[in-house]
C-alpha cells in the first residue's frame, strides 16, 4: 500500500507536473481541490465532482466538528463513506476558520477556545485536538494546526505568530505520529507562515524542515494582500521549500492567481471561488468571469463559455441559466457550480499539459491575454 | 408522425394500463408527471428526471408566463429546448394558479385579470390567451382553460362555475384549432368540473363530449375534500368519461390517493408532493413518509427506504441525508427529490405491472397494508 509518494514527471522553469500516489488514488499535479465544507461539495453529487477531473477534495474541520461532529462521522465509518467520495480527502486544521470568528475566540499557547456559530456551544481546538479530529474524519492529507497570521502584520507580529505556529506544528507532528493505523495511511503537511516577510518565511521553513513533513503549504496569503503582493511573496517563498515534496498554496484562488502560482512551482490549490460563485450567478469563462443574472443574457442562446466541454455548456443556454439564477432555482446553482468546477479543472489540465510539453509560458500568456479578471 | 393515440393493453377491473403515443415519445399509463413549475423539476437535472422513469413532465403556464415569459420561451426555441427535456410536456392552463391569487384577480366571462406575484404587473388570462401561451411554450398536451370550482361550493355555485368552464372549454377548443402546425403535433384535454355533485359532473362530461377532446381531466378534486370524499367522487366521475381516451386526475396526490384513483380507472397524475417534500426533508418510504430532519436518523446507517432501488438509497445513509437536510445543503434537496421521484415512479411501475398481470387488488392491498400516510 502506498502511503504517500510524490513524483515529478516534467518541469518547465519552476513549474512542475507530476502525481501524488496515495492508497485512495492518484492526485495529478498541479491539482485544484474543490471545497467540500460540510461533507458536500455544495450543489454537486460526488460523481459529478469526479467527472470534472477532481482527484481530491478538501473538507473543513471546523464545520464538520460542529455538525455532524467528528466522533459521529467516525462512528458512521469516516468521511469518505459518509459522503460517498472514495478518493483522497485533505482536511484543513480548522485553525483558519476558528480564528476568523474574532470575538468568539480565545487564543492561548494551548490552542483556541471558540463558540459554535450554530448553537453557541464552547469548543477547544488545539494541535492535538485538530489532529484527532482529522484522524476521526479519516483524512488522507492532514494539515498541521497553525495560526494564519492576520494581514497586515508588522514583522514582529508576523514573527511571533509564526513561532507559535511552528511550536504547534511540532505538537501536530507528535500527535499525528502517535501510533495508530491512521498515520500509516495518511500524510501530514506543515504550513509555512511569515506574512510578507522573507526572513520570517525562511525561519518558518527551517522549522518545518527540522520537524519533517510529507508536504508543505504556504499559508497567510490570499488574505487581502492582492495579486501582485501575493506573487511577490511567492517569488521567494516557494523556492525555500524542498523541490521533492508537494507545495500547496492554501485558499487560492482566482484563475490568474493559479497560473502565476504554478509558474512559481506550486502543486496544489483549494478555493471556494468556483463553488461559491456558482451559487451567486458568477460563471468563469475564457474571457473572464460573467454574471448570469445580467439582463443581457436573457435571450442569449449561446453556452456559458463557448470553449467549455462541460455538461452545462453542452446542453443549456445562457438564457436558461439566467432564468434559473433569476428565479432562485436550485438547478441554477447545480449547473453553474458544475460549469465552474469544469472550468477550473480544465485550467489545471491545460497547465499540466503545457508543463509536460515544455510550453508553459506560451499557454500562460495565451490564457492571461484573454482572461480579464 | 403520431399526433396522439392511446392504446389500452390490459384492464383489471376498472384499472387499465397502456400507453399514449406522441411524436416526442411514449407515455406509459398509469403515468405520474413530475411538476416542472418554472421550466425545471426543482433540484433535478432532466436526465435525472428521465432516469426515475418519468415519460412526461408538467409545466406551469402561470409561472412561465410571468418568468421568463411565453414569447421569450418561443423565441428561444420552445420549452423543450429551453429546459433540455425532449420528451412530452403537459402544460396546465394557468387558471388554477391565477384563481388562487384571490384578491389579486378579477374574474369576468372574458377571463381573469391578475397581478404578478413577482412585480405587480397586470396580466390577462383567457381561454384564447392560455391556449396561445401553451402553443408558444410548445406543449405536447394542452389543457383547456377552466375554473377550478372552489371547495366547498353549493350545487348552484358548482353548476354556475362548471357552465362557465364549459363555455371556456369551447373557446379553448376553438383557439386550439385555429390552423397552425402546433395543433397538428399537440393534443387538447378538456376538464370535467362539478365539485362534489354527480349531476353537475355528468352535465360537465356531456358538454366536454359535445366539444370533443383528446383526453379528459377531472378537476376540482384534491382541494381539501379529503381522501374519502375524493374517492367517493371518483366512484362515479371516472366512469362518466369515455374509456378509450386518457383520464387525468389533476393535482393528485399522495401515494394512497394514486392507488385508489388507478383502481377507479385514472391514467394520469401530477403532483408537487414528491418534489416539494424533497426540499423539506420528507421522504416517501414503503412504510409511509418519514422526516429526515428527525434526530432519530442522526446515526442511522440504513438507506432512506430499504426497498428502494434509487441512486440515493444505493449510496447514502439516512444519517448523511439527515446531516444535509439539517445543514440546509442543496445536495440534501437533490438526493431527497431524486429518491421521492423514484418512489413515485416505482409505484406507477408496480401498478402498471400489477394491472398487466391481473393482480391489481393484491398489489394494492399489499401496498396499502404497509403504507401509513
Interface residues (C-beta under 8 A of the other chain):
Chain A: X38 X39 X40 X42 X43 X44 X45 X67 X68 X72 X75 X76 X77 X82 X83 X84 X279 X298 X299 X301 X315 X316 X317 X319 X320 X323 X324 X326 X327 X329 X330 X331 X333 X334 X335
Chain B: X38 X39 X40 X42 X43 X44 X45 X67 X68 X72 X75 X76 X77 X82 X83 X84 X279 X298 X299 X301 X315 X316 X317 X319 X320 X323 X324 X326 X327 X329 X330 X331 X333 X334 X335
